[in-house]
Amino acid sequence: MTSAEAAAFKPKLDRIAEIFHQNPVLKDPKGFDARVTARIFYPYEWGTYPQEYGFVGEVRVFLEYWFEWKGKVVKQTIEPPQFTAFVNNYQVLMHGPYSQSGEGDPAITAAAAKLRELLAPEKVRELGPGVTRYTNLIVVSDPQRPLYLPVTVGEVFSRQLSYWRLLVKKDKYMKPMLDMIEQEWATVDPGDKGQPAYHALNAAYVSAQPNNRAVVRFNPDYFDRTLPRTAVQLVTIPVPDDMDVRKDADFLGQGACGYLRLYQLARAHDPAALRALIDVK
């Protein structure tokens, strides 16, 4: 990154920080002080995957709450409730239910990597164009460019079988797992093999039965490489996975203030303001 690129990218991170500052919970803080930091950042192993593009940044929000301790009012500054929003870091999305190890074998490692490409994010609802709430994440992207690509039932089975067949050659004790997946594959209706895949609680973790966890893979062409590397094309904001069901009254005691505000902040994000962060042509 050149100094000119840094000068162009850092204000975009500061803009995200300002959006967070305008959240009603941070705009009028009660019982805590808000500290927001923004920096250019590169995750571990960044640059080793062809689908990566653009500069990465992080914006961290700390809710340093006040409480009484031994007759004094003090502020929680050590590991207070917090969250980190990432910019252009697609690796945040790459955590699926199909992760397996390579066992130190090149062929098995390659098959495991193909499995890890399969994701099953649990979608809660659309908050607005390009702003989607998943179980523990708000994802902000360009609605004109698909973030994920669908995967068929047959493709999931193909990748599962490729991995387990290779693994069984090295470790015969894994054969019962392979047998279960092969038995399930044998019972799949031929008409379902080309249907979109959904996560399921079976040996292969896949079904053609629709639910809110479609099996997908990250679109390798999502990032628009005609835009400058300083463009903001993806923002991910973690949120509590139980934010829709946990009530404010559940947070008892002065030590719970920061966590209460964290939940309230997550519920108060402005989808339109978040959508405006994404750079498009």
VOBA-1610 file (N, C-alpha, C; in pm, whole numbers, padded with zeros to 5 digits, always signed):
BEGIN
Met+00084-00119+00000Met+00000+00000+00000Met+00088+00124+00000Thr+00061+00213-00094Thr+00137+00337-00101Thr+00079+00438-00003Ser+00154+00543+00020Ser+00105+00647+00111Ser-00021+00712+00054Ala-00030+00725-00079Ala-00149+00783-00141Ala-00269+00691-00122Glu-00247+00560-00135Glu-00356+00465-00114Glu-00402+00465+00031Ala-00308+00473+00123Ala-00344+00480+00265Ala-00424+00605+00294Ala-00385+00716+00232Ala-00455+00842+00252Ala-00597+00837+00196Ala-00618+00753+00093Ala-00752+00740+00035Ala-00838+00641+00112Phe-00774+00539+00170Phe-00849+00431+00235Phe-00886+00463+00380Lys-00796+00525+00453Lys-00820+00549+00596Lys-00945+00633+00620Pro-00974+00738+00542Pro-01098+00813+00566Pro-01224+00727+00550Lys-01218+00623+00469Lys-01333+00534+00454Lys-01357+00456+00583Leu-01249+00417+00649Leu-01263+00351+00779Leu-01318+00449+00883Asp-01270+00572+00877Asp-01319+00673+00970Asp-01468+00701+00947Arg-01512+00690+00822Arg-01653+00709+00791Arg-01738+00599+00856Ile-01688+00477+00854Ile-01760+00367+00920Ile-01766+00392+01070Ala-01654+00437+01125Ala-01653+00470+01268Ala-01757+00577+01300Glu-01771+00675+01211Glu-01869+00781+01233Glu-02011+00727+01225Ile-02035+00632+01134Ile-02167+00569+01126Ile-02201+00501+01258Phe-02104+00434+01316Phe-02126+00370+01446Phe-02152+00475+01554His-02079+00585+01547His-02100+00693+01645His-02242+00750+01635Gln-02302+00743+01516Gln-02438+00795+01499Gln-02545+00695+01541Asn-02505+00572+01571Asn-02600+00476+01627Asn-02658+00535+01755Pro-02791+00529+01775Pro-02851+00593+01893Pro-02787+00554+02026Val-02738+00431+02035Val-02679+00385+02161Val-02547+00455+02188Leu-02467+00480+02082Leu-02340+00549+02100Leu-02355+00700+02096Lys-02456+00746+02028Lys-02477+00890+02017Lys-02518+00950+02152Asp-02590+00873+02230Asp-02633+00920+02362Asp-02599+00812+02466Pro-02470+00796+02497Pro-02428+00686+02583Pro-02480+00702+02726Lys-02527+00593+02780Lys-02575+00591+02919Lys-02509+00477+02995Gly-02429+00515+03093Gly-02363+00415+03176Gly-02231+00365+03121Phe-02187+00422+03010Phe-02060+00376+02952Phe-02000+00488+02868Asp-01873+00475+02838Asp-01805+00561+02741Asp-01774+00476+02619Ala-01796+00532+02503Ala-01768+00460+02378Ala-01628+00498+02328Arg-01555+00396+02289Arg-01424+00419+02226Arg-01423+00344+02094Val-01399+00416+01986Val-01402+00356+01852Val-01267+00379+01786Thr-01207+00273+01736Thr-01078+00283+01669Thr-01091+00227+01527Ala-01008+00277+01437Ala-01009+00229+01298Ala-00865+00218+01251Arg-00836+00109+01181Arg-00700+00092+01131Arg-00699+00005+01006Ile-00597+00024+00925Ile-00571-00064+00811Ile-00512-00192+00866Phe-00558-00305+00814Phe-00526-00433+00878Phe-00517-00542+00773Tyr-00427-00635+00795Tyr-00420-00752+00707Tyr-00428-00879+00790Pro-00527-00965+00762Pro-00540-01089+00838Pro-00427-01187+00806Tyr-00419-01288+00889Tyr-00320-01393+00870Tyr-00344-01462+00736Glu-00237-01484+00660Glu-00241-01551+00530Glu-00309-01468+00421Trp-00331-01339+00447Trp-00394-01258+00343Trp-00302-01250+00222Gly-00361-01260+00104Gly-00284-01256-00019Gly-00255-01392-00078Thr-00299-01499-00010Thr-00273-01634-00060Thr-00391-01692-00136Tyr-00502-01620-00142Tyr-00622-01672-00208Tyr-00658-01582-00327Pro-00689-01642-00443Pro-00713-01561-00563Pro-00836-01473-00555Gln-00934-01507-00471Gln-01057-01427-00466Gln-01041-01299-00383Glu-00927-01283-00318Glu-00906-01162-00239Glu-00880-01042-00328Tyr-00929-00927-00283Tyr-00902-00804-00357Tyr-00927-00686-00264Gly-00847-00584-00282Gly-00869-00461-00205Gly-00795-00462-00073Phe-00792-00345-00012Phe-00728-00330+00117Phe-00828-00364+00228Val-00774-00414+00337Val-00856-00460+00449Val-00842-00362+00565Gly-00952-00339+00632Gly-00950-00254+00750Gly-01039-00310+00859Glu-01020-00261+00979Glu-01106-00301+01089Glu-01146-00178+01169Val-01269-00180+01215Val-01321-00074+01302Val-01369-00142+01430Arg-01310-00105+01542Arg-01343-00169+01669Arg-01419-00073+01759Val-01522-00125+01824Val-01606-00046+01913Val-01597-00106+02052Phe-01556-00025+02149Phe-01544-00068+02288Phe-01648+00005+02372Leu-01722-00069+02453Leu-01821-00010+02542Leu-01768-00018+02684Glu-01700+00087+02726Glu-01633+00089+02857Glu-01732+00140+02962Tyr-01795+00046+03029Tyr-01904+00081+03121Tyr-01849+00119+03259Trp-01929+00200+03329Trp-01896+00245+03463Trp-01963+00156+03567Phe-01892+00132+03680Phe-01951+00054+03789Phe-01882+00092+03920Glu-01945+00055+04028Glu-01892+00088+04160Glu-01806-00027+04210Trp-01689+00007+04261Trp-01596-00094+04310Trp-01524-00040+04434Lys-01550-00106+04547Lys-01487-00068+04674Lys-01508+00080+04705Gly-01631+00125+04685Gly-01667+00262+04718Gly-01629+00365+04614Lys-01571+00322+04503Lys-01533+00415+04399Lys-01604+00379+04268Val-01629+00481+04187Val-01687+00458+04055Val-01571+00447+03955Val-01562+00332+03891Val-01450+00306+03800Val-01505+00265+03663Lys-01416+00264+03564Lys-01456+00231+03428Lys-01386+00102+03384Gln-01462+00014+03319Gln-01407-00111+03270Gln-01334-00086+03139Thr-01201-00075+03146Thr-01121-00049+03027Thr-01046-00172+02979Ile-01039-00276+03062Ile-00970-00400+03024Ile-01073-00498+02970Glu-01061-00529+02841Glu-01152-00622+02773Glu-01299-00593+02802Pro-01343-00471+02774Pro-01486-00441+02790Pro-01567-00506+02678Pro-01699-00506+02686Pro-01780-00553+02573Pro-01740-00477+02446Gln-01727-00549+02336Gln-01674-00488+02214Gln-01712-00571+02093Phe-01692-00513+01973Phe-01703-00588+01850Phe-01610-00526+01747Thr-01576-00604+01646Thr-01487-00559+01540Thr-01555-00577+01405Ala-01573-00467+01334Ala-01625-00473+01198Ala-01508-00476+01101Phe-01516-00562+01001Phe-01408-00574+00903Phe-01453-00520+00767Val-01357-00466+00695Val-01380-00414+00561Val-01301-00499+00462Asn-01369-00549+00359Asn-01307-00626+00251Asn-01240-00754+00297Asn-01277-00805+00412Asn-01216-00928+00463Asn-01315-01044+00445Tyr-01309-01107+00329Tyr-01405-01214+00302Tyr-01380-01336+00389Gln-01260-01347+00447Gln-01229-01465+00530Gln-01321-01475+00652Val-01379-01363+00694Val-01475-01366+00805Val-01593-01457+00770Leu-01624-01467+00642Leu-01738-01547+00598Leu-01705-01695+00583Met-01577-01729+00583Met-01535-01863+00543Met-01530-01961+00660His-01642-01973+00728His-01652-02069+00839His-01778-02151+00818Gly-01763-02269+00764Gly-01877-02354+00734Gly-01874-02484+00811Pro-01977-02565+00796Pro-01989-02690+00871Pro-01915-02807+00807Tyr-01840-02782+00700Tyr-01778-02892+00627Tyr-01626-02894+00641Ser-01575-02829+00743Ser-01430-02820+00761Ser-01372-02954+00806Gln-01268-02997+00740Gln-01196-03119+00775Gln-01047-03091+00762Ser-00966-03176+00822Ser-00821-03156+00819Ser-00759-03233+00703Gly-00638-03194+00666Gly-00569-03259+00555Gly-00485-03377+00594Glu-00467-03399+00725Glu-00392-03514+00776Glu-00250-03519+00720Gly-00195-03405+00679Gly-00057-03402+00630Gly-00036-03467+00495Asp-00144-03500+00426Asp-00135-03565+00296Asp-00180-03465+00189Pro-00100-03442+00083Pro-00136-03340-00017Pro-00272-03363-00083Ala-00302-03488-00119Ala-00430-03516-00185Ala-00547-03494-00089Ile-00531-03539+00035Ile-00637-03521+00134Ile-00652-03374+00168Thr-00540-03303+00176Thr-00544-03159+00203Thr-00621-03086+00094Ala-00598-03123-00032Ala-00668-03060-00143Ala-00818-03089-00137Ala-00853-03214-00103Ala-00995-03250-00091Ala-01060-03177+00026Ala-00985-03162+00136Ala-01037-03089+00252Ala-01060-02942+00217Ala-00970-02884+00136Ala-00985-02744+00096Ala-01112-02726+00012Lys-01144-02823-00073Lys-01267-02816-00152Lys-01390-02822-00061Leu-01381-02902+00045Leu-01493-02909+00140Leu-01510-02778+00214Arg-01398-02715+00252Arg-01406-02591+00329Arg-01466-02477+00249Glu-01469-02490+00117Glu-01533-02388+00034Glu-01684-02386+00053Leu-01739-02496+00104Leu-01884-02506+00121Leu-01926-02438+00250Leu-02017-02345+00239Leu-02064-02266+00352Leu-02213-02288+00369Ala-02263-02259+00487Ala-02407-02269+00512Ala-02448-02161+00612Pro-02433-02033+00575Pro-02469-01925+00667Pro-02618-01928+00699Glu-02650-01909+00826Glu-02790-01915+00869Glu-02853-01777+00854Lys-02930-01760+00751Lys-02990-01630+00719Lys-03111-01604+00807Val-03116-01485+00867Val-03228-01445+00951Val-03328-01363+00870Arg-03278-01255+00808Arg-03368-01171+00725Arg-03286-01067+00651Glu-03347-01011+00548Glu-03290-00899+00475Glu-03325-00771+00549Leu-03225-00691+00581Leu-03248-00563+00648Leu-03268-00451+00546Gly-03224-00475+00424Gly-03235-00377+00318Gly-03155-00426+00200Pro-03159-00358+00087Pro-03080-00400-00029Pro-02931-00409+00005Gly-02875-00528-00008Gly-02733-00546+00019Gly-02697-00554+00166Val-02796-00554+00254Val-02770-00562+00399Val-02847-00683+00454Thr-02775-00785+00493Thr-02836-00912+00533Thr-02794-00948+00674Arg-02892-00985+00754Arg-02865-01031+00891Arg-02858-01183+00890Tyr-02742-01234+00931Tyr-02726-01376+00956Tyr-02727-01396+01107Thr-02712-01520+01153Thr-02727-01548+01295Thr-02641-01457+01381Asn-02514-01446+01348Asn-02423-01368+01432Asn-02346-01264+01352Leu-02402-01221+01240Leu-02328-01130+01153Leu-02424-01050+01066Ile-02396-00921+01054Ile-02461-00839+00952Ile-02360-00823+00839Val-02402-00860+00718Val-02313-00853+00602Val-02366-00744+00508Val-02277-00651+00474Val-02311-00541+00384Val-02230-00559+00256Ser-02301-00570+00144Ser-02234-00597+00018Ser-02307-00526-00095Asp-02252-00536-00214Asp-02314-00475-00333Asp-02428-00567-00379Pro-02553-00521-00373Pro-02664-00609-00412Pro-02664-00644-00560Gln-02585-00573-00641Gln-02578-00603-00783Gln-02478-00713-00816Arg-02400-00755-00715Arg-02301-00861-00736Arg-02327-00971-00633Pro-02362-01091-00677Pro-02392-01198-00581Pro-02271-01231-00494Leu-02294-01231-00365Leu-02186-01261-00271Leu-02160-01412-00267Tyr-02266-01490-00278Tyr-02255-01636-00273Tyr-02309-01698-00401Leu-02260-01817-00433Leu-02310-01895-00545Leu-02374-02023-00491Pro-02486-02066-00549Pro-02552-02187-00500Pro-02471-02312-00530Val-02494-02414-00451Val-02428-02544-00466Val-02537-02650-00472Thr-02519-02751-00556Thr-02620-02856-00567Thr-02595-02967-00466Val-02699-03046-00444Val-02689-03161-00354Val-02581-03257-00405Gly-02578-03279-00536Gly-02478-03370-00592Gly-02336-03321-00571Glu-02315-03189-00580Glu-02181-03136-00561Glu-02134-03153-00417Val-02223-03134-00320Val-02185-03155-00180Val-02146-03300-00158Phe-02226-03393-00207Phe-02192-03534-00192Phe-02061-03568-00262Ser-02040-03512-00380Ser-01918-03539-00454Ser-01795-03497-00374Arg-01801-03381-00314Arg-01686-03333-00237Arg-01670-03414-00109Gln-01780-03449-00045Gln-01773-03530+00076Gln-01712-03667+00043Leu-01761-03731-00059Leu-01713-03865-00094Leu-01567-03862-00136Ser-01527-03761-00211Ser-01386-03750-00252Ser-01295-03744-00130Tyr-01335-03663-00032Tyr-01253-03649+00089Tyr-01247-03779+00169Trp-01363-03836+00198Trp-01366-03953+00286Trp-01305-04076+00221Arg-01318-04090+00090Arg-01254-04204+00023Arg-01103-04195+00030Leu-01050-04076+00015Leu-00906-04058+00029Leu-00861-04082+00173Leu-00940-04033+00267Leu-00901-04047+00407Leu-00902-04194+00450Val-01000-04270+00403Val-01009-04411+00442Val-00889-04491+00391Lys-00832-04449+00279Lys-00712-04517+00231Lys-00596-04501+00328Lys-00598-04393+00402Lys-00490-04367+00498Lys-00527-04415+00638Asp-00656-04407+00670Asp-00702-04443+00804Asp-00828-04529+00791Lys-00813-04659+00801Lys-00925-04751+00779Lys-01034-04734+00884Tyr-01000-04675+00998Tyr-01100-04659+01105Tyr-01203-04551+01072Met-01181-04477+00964Met-01277-04378+00919Met-01383-04436+00825Lys-01371-04565+00794Lys-01463-04626+00699Lys-01610-04619+00740Pro-01645-04632+00869Pro-01787-04620+00905Pro-01849-04486+00861Met-01770-04379+00868Met-01820-04250+00824Met-01843-04251+00673Leu-01747-04305+00600Leu-01763-04315+00454Leu-01884-04401+00420Asp-01902-04509+00490Asp-02016-04598+00462Asp-02149-04525+00479Met-02160-04443+00584Met-02285-04370+00607Met-02314-04271+00495Ile-02210-04201+00449Ile-02230-04103+00342Ile-02265-04174+00212Glu-02199-04286+00183Glu-02231-04361+00061Glu-02373-04416+00064Gln-02417-04462+00182Gln-02554-04512+00196Gln-02655-04400+00174Glu-02626-04281+00228Glu-02717-04169+00206Glu-02721-04130+00058Trp-02604-04128-00006Trp-02598-04092-00147Trp-02679-04190-00233Ala-02677-04315-00194Ala-02750-04417-00271Ala-02901-04399-00260Thr-02945-04330-00156Thr-03090-04312-00136Thr-03141-04178-00186Val-03051-04091-00235Val-03094-03960-00284Val-03174-03978-00413Asp-03289-03915-00418Asp-03371-03919-00538Asp-03294-03857-00655Pro-03290-03923-00770Pro-03215-03868-00884Pro-03255-03725-00919Gly-03381-03693-00899Gly-03426-03559-00929Gly-03374-03454-00833Asp-03327-03498-00716Asp-03276-03405-00615Asp-03128-03375-00631Lys-03057-03456-00706Lys-02912-03441-00713Lys-02869-03308-00775Gly-02950-03255-00864Gly-02917-03127-00925Gly-02986-03009-00861Gln-03057-03034-00749Gln-03129-02928-00680Gln-03036-02851-00586Pro-03073-02726-00552Pro-02993-02651-00455Pro-02982-02726-00323Ala-02864-02719-00264Ala-02837-02792-00140Ala-02868-02706-00019Tyr-02912-02773+00088Tyr-02937-02707+00217Tyr-02872-02791+00326His-02825-02721+00427His-02762-02791+00538His-02865-02878+00610Ala-02823-02997+00652Ala-02913-03089+00722Ala-02833-03167+00826Leu-02903-03223+00921Leu-02838-03300+01028Leu-02836-03448+00992Asn-02753-03481+00894Asn-02729-03620+00858Asn-02579-03638+00837Ala-02538-03754+00793Ala-02394-03782+00783Ala-02325-03688+00685Ala-02391-03659+00573Ala-02330-03571+00472Ala-02363-03424+00495Tyr-02448-03395+00593Tyr-02488-03258+00623Tyr-02548-03187+00502Val-02636-03256+00429Val-02695-03195+00311Val-02830-03257+00281Ser-02918-03175+00225Ser-03051-03219+00186Ser-03102-03125+00076Ala-03203-03171+00002Ala-03268-03085-00096Ala-03388-03014-00034Gln-03413-03039+00094Gln-03526-02977+00163Gln-03493-02832+00199Pro-03565-02734+00143Pro-03531-02593+00169Pro-03541-02555+00317Asn-03446-02474+00361Asn-03449-02413+00494Asn-03369-02283+00486Asn-03338-02223+00599Asn-03268-02094+00597Asn-03116-02107+00596Arg-03066-02230+00568Arg-02922-02251+00560Arg-02888-02316+00425Ala-02900-02240+00319Ala-02861-02289+00188Ala-02710-02313+00186Val-02668-02422+00124Val-02525-02447+00108Val-02477-02366-00013Val-02374-02288+00009Val-02325-02197-00094Val-02173-02196-00091Arg-02115-02128-00186Arg-01971-02099-00181Arg-01952-01952-00214Phe-01845-01896-00163Phe-01817-01755-00188Phe-01793-01733-00337Asn-01853-01629-00390Asn-01838-01597-00531Asn-01696-01544-00557Pro-01612-01619-00629Pro-01473-01572-00650Pro-01465-01443-00731Asp-01575-01407-00798Asp-01578-01283-00876Asp-01659-01173-00808Tyr-01683-01192-00677Tyr-01763-01088-00610Tyr-01693-00953-00614Phe-01566-00948-00578Phe-01496-00819-00574Phe-01476-00766-00715Asp-01518-00643-00736Asp-01506-00578-00866Asp-01363-00524-00880Arg-01283-00590-00963Arg-01143-00553-00977Arg-01122-00432-01067Thr-01231-00378-01121Thr-01218-00252-01196Thr-01224-00133-01102Leu-01265-00155-00978Leu-01264-00049-00877Leu-01125-00041-00815Pro-01086+00074-00762Pro-00955+00083-00696Pro-00951-00007-00573Arg-00832-00046-00535Arg-00815-00136-00419Arg-00856-00066-00289Thr-00872+00064-00294Thr-00916+00139-00177Thr-01068+00140-00162Ala-01140+00081-00258Ala-01287+00081-00252Ala-01335-00010-00139Val-01443+00030-00075Val-01510-00053+00026Val-01615-00136-00048Gln-01594-00268-00051Gln-01686-00354-00124Gln-01756-00456-00033Leu-01707-00471+00090Leu-01767-00568+00182Leu-01744-00521+00325Val-01850-00520+00404Val-01839-00486+00546Val-01912-00595+00625Thr-01845-00648+00727Thr-01907-00749+00814Thr-01908-00697+00957Ile-02024-00707+01020Ile-02041-00654+01156Ile-02095-00766+01244Pro-02020-00813+01343Pro-02071-00919+01429Pro-02183-00868+01520Val-02282-00954+01543Val-02392-00922+01634Val-02417-01044+01721Pro-02475-01027+01841Pro-02506-01142+01926Pro-02607-01234+01859Asp-02584-01364+01865Asp-02672-01456+01794Asp-02811-01466+01857Asp-02824-01422+01983Asp-02955-01427+02049Asp-03015-01288+02067Met-02974-01193+01986Met-03017-01054+02005Met-03167-01035+01985Asp-03232-01125+01909Asp-03375-01111+01884Asp-03461-01168+01996Val-03402-01249+02081Val-03482-01315+02185Val-03444-01271+02326Arg-03324-01222+02342Arg-03282-01181+02477Arg-03337-01043+02508Lys-03400-01030+02624Lys-03466-00905+02662Lys-03373-00819+02747Asp-03399-00688+02745Asp-03318-00597+02825Asp-03322-00634+02973Ala-03437-00684+03019Ala-03451-00720+03160Ala-03364-00837+03200Asp-03308-00909+03101Asp-03221-01022+03133Asp-03085-00977+03185Phe-03050-00851+03162Phe-02919-00801+03200Phe-02929-00737+03338Leu-02889-00810+03439Leu-02902-00765+03577Leu-02765-00730+03636Gly-02764-00631+03723Gly-02640-00592+03790Gly-02562-00489+03711Gln-02481-00411+03782Gln-02410-00302+03718Gln-02306-00352+03618Gly-02256-00474+03638Gly-02157-00529+03545Gly-02216-00568+03412Ala-02350-00573+03403Ala-02415-00613+03278Ala-02445-00495+03187Cys-02417-00374+03232Cys-02453-00255+03154Cys-02391-00258+03014Gly-02263-00287+03007Gly-02195-00285+02878Gly-02253-00386+02781Tyr-02288-00503+02833Tyr-02344-00607+02745Tyr-02486-00572+02702Leu-02562-00509+02791Leu-02695-00461+02754Leu-02683-00362+02638Arg-02591-00266+02649Arg-02575-00167+02544Arg-02525-00232+02413Leu-02445-00337+02424Leu-02396-00406+02306Leu-02513-00466+02227Tyr-02608-00526+02297Tyr-02726-00582+02233Tyr-02813-00472+02173Gln-02832-00364+02249Gln-02914-00253+02200Gln-02851-00189+02076Leu-02719-00177+02077Leu-02648-00121+01963Leu-02668-00209+01839Ala-02658-00340+01857Ala-02673-00432+01745Ala-02812-00421+01682Arg-02913-00399+01766Arg-03050-00389+01714Arg-03074-00255+01645Ala-02990-00155+01671Ala-03016-00019+01624Ala-02934+00021+01502His-02860-00072+01442His-02783-00038+01322His-02878+00011+01212Asp-02837+00113+01140Asp-02918+00172+01034Asp-02882+00108+00900Pro-02968+00023+00844Pro-02934-00045+00718Pro-02902+00050+00603Ala-02975+00161+00592Ala-02951+00255+00483Ala-02813+00319+00496Ala-02775+00354+00619Ala-02643+00413+00641Ala-02533+00312+00611Leu-02557+00187+00648Leu-02458+00082+00620Leu-02447+00058+00470Arg-02558+00054+00403Arg-02556+00030+00258Arg-02478+00139+00186Ala-02487+00261+00236Ala-02419+00374+00170Ala-02266+00364+00181Leu-02217+00274+00265Leu-02071+00258+00280Leu-02007+00189+00161Ile-02087+00111+00087Ile-02033+00031-00022Ile-02006+00117-00145Asp-01885+00109-00198Asp-01847+00185-00317Asp-01890+00108-00442Val-01958+00175-00531Val-01997+00116-00659Val-01960+00213-00770Lys-01967+00164-00893Lys-01935+00251-01006Lys-02044+00356-01026
//
